[in-house]
């Protein structure tokens, strides 16, 4: 099995990567940034890859802010664990502390950019590739006030937003001054994921979270003027499919995503922004364990913490494997290489492995609690002693 390495550890500290739509790796390759938690208080940390030193950058003592996906956090108080995004080139982390939008650099120098209104609930944020803009998605707080929001968690919120005529907002701030540059309303939608295009800060990829017609209403693009749904029906695609985890390719030329077809078969997909046809590749029957697909330095590179079956028949919906894919989207041919095991418990959002590839595609980093507390590990991608290598000819729908 491929040798994996734990990046850093402290006895009383749980560590996890940022959500995978934001890198956790500094552009100079020297540091990993992470969310660390002690006694229910999350904070932001810098990990030195040369020596494993861990430095705390923030001083939150107010617990966890309520947001997507941390529904049981406190309203308007605490650090937003889902709110952290990283400008890897300039070494600046952006996050929410209560209603304040804050920035902190890798030396712990902190400042307040702006303050959000009290009637909004937040989700994952994103900083533009040029470091000039921060997008903070918010939703009218009334979407979270009915009792069923807590019994059904997130699954009832989209229907409630539509029934009550509520809105989400794409709030864009200047990272230098904190000026609000845009507050674009998205009617009758619960928006939780936003991502600037890697090559155009005017373009924001976003989602509608947990809609009943997820096959066509999940993935959207706002180009600064109009909103466009990116996945359409036809050629085997249905509004009844489950679509999730949309993500830009690193050159901004296309969006990748994955999900389940109406018949239960898993798939991965790619939408070129050029207008070329959508490519979707169905995985083998039985490869349906939940996970995430994230991009590498080329459009052929994907890494995942799920789906590979591996012959296991234990009934689990989650996957212990970390895999690398080499995808030929034109022919539909995929080389699926299992690099090693994460063995995370998947018992909460925090223990999801959320693997990411470094800039060169040499290492995959992921979170796991396999040793009793959350920690960050990495695996070499180019190793030859893999668990398995499978050539798949995947059929489009």
C-alpha positions as CSV (number, residue, x, y, z in Angstrom):
1,X,0.0,0.0,0.0
2,X,1.2,3.5,-0.7
3,X,2.9,5.2,2.2
4,X,0.8,8.0,3.6
5,X,2.1,10.8,5.9
6,X,0.3,12.7,8.7
7,X,1.2,16.3,8.2
8,X,1.1,17.6,11.8
9,X,-0.5,16.7,15.2
10,X,-1.2,18.1,18.6
11,X,-2.7,15.9,21.3
12,X,-5.7,18.2,22.1
13,X,-6.3,19.6,18.6
14,X,-8.6,18.3,15.9
15,X,-7.4,19.5,12.4
16,X,-9.2,19.5,9.1
17,X,-8.8,20.9,5.6
18,X,-10.9,23.8,4.4
19,X,-13.9,22.8,2.3
20,X,-12.5,21.6,-1.0
21,X,-13.8,24.5,-3.2
22,X,-11.0,26.5,-1.6
23,X,-7.5,25.2,-1.6
24,X,-5.7,24.7,1.7
25,X,-2.2,24.8,0.2
26,X,-0.2,28.0,-0.1
27,X,1.0,28.8,-3.6
28,X,4.7,28.7,-2.5
29,X,4.2,25.1,-1.3
30,X,5.4,25.9,2.2
31,X,2.1,25.8,4.2
32,X,-1.2,24.1,4.7
33,X,-4.0,26.1,6.3
34,X,-6.5,24.3,8.4
35,X,-9.5,24.6,10.8
36,X,-8.5,23.4,14.2
37,X,-10.8,22.8,17.1
38,X,-10.3,22.6,20.9
39,X,-13.2,22.4,23.4
40,X,-15.8,23.3,20.8
41,X,-14.0,26.5,19.7
42,X,-12.8,26.3,16.0
43,X,-9.9,28.6,14.9
44,X,-7.6,28.9,11.9
45,X,-4.1,27.5,11.9
46,X,-1.0,27.5,9.7
47,X,1.0,24.3,9.3
48,X,4.6,24.4,8.2
49,X,5.2,21.6,5.7
50,X,8.9,21.5,6.3
51,X,8.9,20.9,10.0
52,X,5.2,20.3,11.0
53,X,5.0,23.3,13.2
54,X,1.5,24.5,13.9
55,X,0.6,28.2,14.5
56,X,-2.8,29.5,15.6
57,X,-3.9,32.5,13.6
58,X,-7.2,33.5,15.2
59,X,-8.6,33.7,18.8
60,X,-12.2,32.6,18.6
61,X,-13.7,31.6,22.0
62,X,-17.3,31.9,21.1
63,X,-18.0,28.4,19.6
64,X,-19.4,27.8,16.1
65,X,-21.6,30.1,14.0
66,X,-24.8,28.7,12.7
67,X,-24.6,28.3,9.0
68,X,-24.8,25.7,6.2
69,X,-23.7,22.9,7.1
70,X,-23.4,23.7,10.8
71,X,-27.1,24.0,11.6
72,X,-26.7,23.6,15.4
73,X,-24.3,26.5,15.7
74,X,-25.1,29.8,17.4
75,X,-27.0,32.6,15.5
76,X,-24.7,35.5,14.8
77,X,-22.0,34.3,17.2
78,X,-18.8,32.2,16.8
79,X,-16.5,31.3,13.9
80,X,-18.1,30.1,10.7
81,X,-16.4,26.8,9.9
82,X,-18.0,26.8,6.5
83,X,-17.0,30.4,5.8
84,X,-13.2,30.0,5.4
85,X,-11.6,30.6,2.0
86,X,-7.9,31.1,1.2
87,X,-6.0,33.4,-1.1
88,X,-3.1,31.0,-1.6
89,X,-1.0,33.5,-3.6
90,X,-1.2,36.4,-1.1
91,X,-1.4,34.2,2.0
92,X,-4.7,35.6,3.3
93,X,-7.6,33.7,4.9
94,X,-11.2,35.1,4.8
95,X,-13.8,34.0,7.3
96,X,-16.8,35.0,9.4
97,X,-16.7,35.8,13.1
98,X,-20.3,36.3,14.0
99,X,-21.6,38.9,11.6
100,X,-18.1,40.3,10.8
101,X,-16.3,39.4,7.6
102,X,-12.6,39.1,8.6
103,X,-9.3,38.6,7.0
104,X,-6.1,37.2,8.6
105,X,-2.7,36.6,7.1
106,X,-0.3,33.8,7.8
107,X,1.4,35.8,10.5
108,X,-1.9,36.3,12.4
109,X,-2.5,39.9,11.4
110,X,-6.2,40.4,11.4
111,X,-8.7,43.0,10.2
112,X,-12.5,43.4,9.8
113,X,-13.7,43.9,6.2
114,X,-17.4,44.4,6.6
115,X,-20.5,43.4,8.7
116,X,-23.4,41.3,7.5
117,X,-27.0,42.1,8.3
118,X,-28.6,40.2,11.2
119,X,-31.4,38.6,9.1
120,X,-29.2,36.4,7.0
121,X,-27.7,32.9,7.3
122,X,-24.4,32.2,5.6
123,X,-22.7,29.3,3.9
124,X,-19.4,28.6,2.0
125,X,-17.5,31.7,0.8
126,X,-14.9,32.2,-2.0
127,X,-12.1,34.6,-2.8
128,X,-11.3,35.4,-6.4
129,X,-8.1,34.2,-8.0
130,X,-6.7,37.7,-8.3
131,X,-7.4,38.3,-4.6
132,X,-9.6,41.4,-5.1
133,X,-13.1,40.1,-4.3
134,X,-14.8,37.9,-1.8
135,X,-18.2,36.4,-2.4
136,X,-20.4,35.6,0.7
137,X,-23.6,33.8,-0.1
138,X,-26.5,34.5,2.4
139,X,-30.1,33.4,2.7
140,X,-33.0,35.1,4.4
141,X,-32.9,33.7,8.0
142,X,-36.7,32.9,7.9
143,X,-35.7,29.8,5.9
144,X,-34.2,28.4,9.2
145,X,-36.9,29.4,11.7
146,X,-39.6,26.8,11.3
147,X,-39.4,23.7,13.5
148,X,-39.1,21.4,10.6
149,X,-35.8,23.0,9.7
150,X,-34.3,21.3,12.7
151,X,-36.1,18.0,12.4
152,X,-35.3,17.6,8.7
153,X,-32.1,19.7,8.7
154,X,-31.3,21.0,5.3
155,X,-33.7,18.8,3.3
156,X,-36.7,21.0,3.9
157,X,-35.2,24.4,3.4
158,X,-35.4,24.8,-0.4
159,X,-39.1,24.1,-0.3
160,X,-39.6,26.5,2.5
161,X,-37.7,29.3,0.6
162,X,-39.9,28.8,-2.4
163,X,-43.1,28.6,-0.4
164,X,-42.4,31.8,1.5
165,X,-40.9,33.7,-1.4
166,X,-37.5,34.1,0.3
167,X,-34.2,34.9,-1.4
168,X,-30.5,34.2,-1.3
169,X,-27.9,36.8,-2.2
170,X,-24.5,36.8,-3.8
171,X,-22.7,39.4,-1.8
172,X,-19.4,40.5,-3.3
173,X,-16.9,42.6,-1.3
174,X,-13.7,44.3,-2.2
175,X,-11.0,42.6,-0.2
176,X,-8.9,45.8,0.1
177,X,-11.6,48.2,1.4
178,X,-14.5,46.0,2.4
179,X,-16.8,47.9,0.1
180,X,-19.9,45.9,-1.0
181,X,-19.5,45.7,-4.8
182,X,-22.6,43.7,-5.5
183,X,-25.6,42.2,-3.7
184,X,-27.3,40.1,-6.3
185,X,-30.6,38.5,-5.2
186,X,-31.4,35.0,-6.3
187,X,-35.2,34.6,-5.8
188,X,-36.7,31.3,-4.5
189,X,-33.3,29.6,-4.0
190,X,-31.1,28.4,-1.2
191,X,-27.6,29.2,-2.3
192,X,-24.8,27.5,-0.3
193,X,-21.7,27.2,-2.6
194,X,-20.1,30.0,-4.6
195,X,-16.9,30.0,-6.6
196,X,-15.3,32.7,-8.8
197,X,-14.1,31.6,-12.2
198,X,-10.3,31.0,-12.0
199,X,-9.9,33.4,-15.0
200,X,-12.8,35.9,-14.7
201,X,-13.8,37.5,-11.4
202,X,-17.1,38.6,-13.0
203,X,-18.3,35.0,-13.3
204,X,-19.5,33.2,-10.2
205,X,-20.5,29.5,-10.2
206,X,-23.2,28.8,-7.6
207,X,-25.9,26.3,-6.6
208,X,-29.4,25.8,-5.5
209,X,-29.1,23.5,-2.5
210,X,-31.3,20.4,-2.1
211,X,-34.0,21.2,-4.7
212,X,-36.4,18.5,-5.6
213,X,-35.5,18.9,-9.3
214,X,-31.8,18.8,-8.6
215,X,-30.9,17.4,-12.0
216,X,-31.5,20.7,-13.7
217,X,-31.6,23.3,-10.8
218,X,-28.4,22.5,-8.9
219,X,-25.6,24.2,-11.0
220,X,-25.8,27.9,-12.1
221,X,-23.5,30.6,-13.4
222,X,-23.9,34.4,-12.8
223,X,-21.8,36.4,-15.3
224,X,-22.5,39.7,-13.6
225,X,-25.6,40.3,-15.8
226,X,-27.6,37.2,-16.1
227,X,-28.2,33.8,-14.4
228,X,-27.9,30.6,-16.4
229,X,-28.6,27.0,-15.3
230,X,-25.8,24.9,-16.7
231,X,-27.1,21.3,-16.6
232,X,-30.1,20.8,-19.0
233,X,-32.4,17.8,-19.6
234,X,-31.8,15.5,-22.5
235,X,-29.3,12.9,-23.7
236,X,-30.1,10.8,-20.6
237,X,-30.1,13.7,-18.1
238,X,-33.2,14.1,-16.1
239,X,-34.5,16.7,-13.6
240,X,-34.9,13.7,-11.2
241,X,-31.2,13.0,-11.2
242,X,-29.2,14.0,-8.1
243,X,-26.4,16.4,-9.0
244,X,-23.9,17.9,-6.5
245,X,-20.4,19.2,-5.7
246,X,-19.9,21.4,-8.8
247,X,-16.4,22.8,-9.2
248,X,-14.4,24.8,-11.7
249,X,-11.5,23.2,-13.6
250,X,-8.4,25.1,-12.8
251,X,-8.2,26.9,-16.1
252,X,-11.8,28.0,-15.9
253,X,-12.7,26.3,-19.2
254,X,-15.3,23.9,-17.7
255,X,-17.2,22.8,-14.6
256,X,-17.1,19.3,-13.2
257,X,-19.7,17.7,-10.9
258,X,-21.1,14.3,-10.0
259,X,-24.2,12.5,-8.7
260,X,-26.7,9.8,-9.2
261,X,-29.0,9.2,-12.1
262,X,-32.7,8.5,-11.5
263,X,-32.0,4.8,-11.8
264,X,-29.4,5.0,-8.9
265,X,-26.2,4.7,-11.0
266,X,-23.4,7.1,-10.1
267,X,-21.9,9.4,-12.7
268,X,-19.3,12.2,-13.1
269,X,-19.9,15.1,-15.5
270,X,-18.2,18.0,-17.3
271,X,-19.8,21.1,-18.7
272,X,-17.5,23.1,-21.1
273,X,-18.2,26.9,-20.9
274,X,-17.5,27.1,-24.6
275,X,-20.9,25.7,-25.4
276,X,-19.5,22.3,-26.4
277,X,-21.7,19.3,-25.4
278,X,-21.9,18.2,-21.8
279,X,-20.0,14.9,-21.1
280,X,-21.3,12.5,-18.5
281,X,-19.8,9.1,-17.7
282,X,-21.6,6.5,-15.7
283,X,-19.7,4.5,-13.1
284,X,-20.0,0.7,-12.9
285,X,-23.0,-0.7,-11.2
286,X,-22.4,-0.9,-7.4
287,X,-19.9,2.0,-7.3
288,X,-22.2,4.3,-5.4
289,X,-20.5,5.0,-2.1
290,X,-20.8,8.7,-1.2
291,X,-17.8,11.0,-1.8
292,X,-16.5,14.0,-3.6
293,X,-14.6,14.6,-6.9
294,X,-12.1,17.4,-7.0
295,X,-9.9,18.7,-9.8
296,X,-6.2,18.6,-10.5
297,X,-3.8,20.6,-12.6
298,X,-5.2,19.3,-15.9
299,X,-8.7,18.5,-17.1
300,X,-7.8,14.8,-17.0
301,X,-6.9,14.8,-13.3
302,X,-9.6,14.1,-10.7
303,X,-9.2,12.8,-7.1
304,X,-12.0,11.2,-5.1
305,X,-12.7,9.9,-1.6
306,X,-15.7,7.9,-2.7
307,X,-17.5,5.6,-5.1
308,X,-14.9,2.8,-5.6
309,X,-16.5,-0.4,-4.4
310,X,-13.3,-2.5,-3.8
311,X,-15.3,-5.7,-3.3
312,X,-16.6,-4.6,0.1
313,X,-20.1,-5.9,1.0
314,X,-20.5,-4.3,4.5
315,X,-23.5,-2.2,3.6
316,X,-21.8,1.1,4.2
317,X,-22.6,4.2,2.2
318,X,-19.2,5.7,2.8
319,X,-15.9,4.8,1.2
320,X,-12.4,4.1,2.9
321,X,-10.4,4.7,-0.3
322,X,-8.6,7.7,-1.9
323,X,-8.4,7.4,-5.7
324,X,-6.9,9.2,-8.6
325,X,-8.6,9.3,-12.0
326,X,-7.1,10.0,-15.4
327,X,-10.2,10.9,-17.5
328,X,-10.4,11.2,-21.3
329,X,-13.7,13.1,-21.5
330,X,-13.9,12.8,-25.3
331,X,-13.6,9.1,-25.4
332,X,-15.1,8.3,-22.0
333,X,-12.1,6.2,-21.0
334,X,-11.0,6.5,-17.4
335,X,-8.0,5.0,-15.6
336,X,-9.1,4.7,-11.9
337,X,-6.1,4.2,-9.5
338,X,-6.6,3.6,-5.8
339,X,-3.8,5.3,-3.9
340,X,-4.6,4.2,-0.4
341,X,-7.1,4.4,2.4
342,X,-8.5,7.4,4.3
343,X,-10.4,5.2,6.8
344,X,-12.2,8.3,8.1
345,X,-15.4,7.7,10.1
346,X,-17.5,10.1,7.9
347,X,-19.5,10.7,11.1
348,X,-19.9,14.5,10.4
349,X,-19.1,17.1,7.9
350,X,-15.7,17.7,9.7
351,X,-14.5,14.1,9.1
352,X,-15.2,14.0,5.4
353,X,-11.8,13.5,3.7
354,X,-12.4,16.2,1.1
355,X,-9.2,15.3,-0.9
356,X,-7.4,18.0,-2.8
357,X,-4.4,17.8,-5.2
358,X,-1.4,20.1,-5.0
359,X,-0.5,22.5,-7.8
360,X,1.8,19.9,-9.5
361,X,-0.5,16.9,-9.0
362,X,2.2,15.1,-7.0
363,X,0.3,14.7,-3.6
364,X,-3.3,14.4,-2.5
365,X,-4.1,15.9,0.9
366,X,-7.2,14.8,2.9
367,X,-8.7,14.8,6.4
368,X,-9.2,11.6,8.5
369,X,-10.1,10.8,12.1
370,X,-8.8,7.2,11.8
371,X,-6.4,7.7,14.8
372,X,-9.1,9.0,17.1
373,X,-9.1,12.7,16.2
374,X,-9.2,14.6,13.0
375,X,-5.8,15.2,11.3
376,X,-4.5,16.0,7.8
377,X,-2.7,13.4,5.8
378,X,-1.1,13.2,2.3
379,X,-0.5,10.5,-0.3
380,X,1.9,10.6,-3.2
381,X,0.0,10.3,-6.5
382,X,2.8,8.9,-8.6
383,X,3.5,5.9,-6.4
384,X,3.5,2.5,-8.1
385,X,2.5,0.3,-5.1
386,X,-1.2,1.2,-5.4
387,X,-4.0,-1.0,-3.9
388,X,-5.6,-1.4,-7.3
389,X,-5.6,-0.1,-10.9
390,X,-8.6,-0.5,-13.0
391,X,-9.2,0.6,-16.6
392,X,-12.8,1.5,-17.1
393,X,-14.7,2.1,-20.4
394,X,-17.5,4.2,-19.0
395,X,-20.6,4.6,-21.1
396,X,-22.3,8.0,-21.4
397,X,-26.0,8.1,-20.9
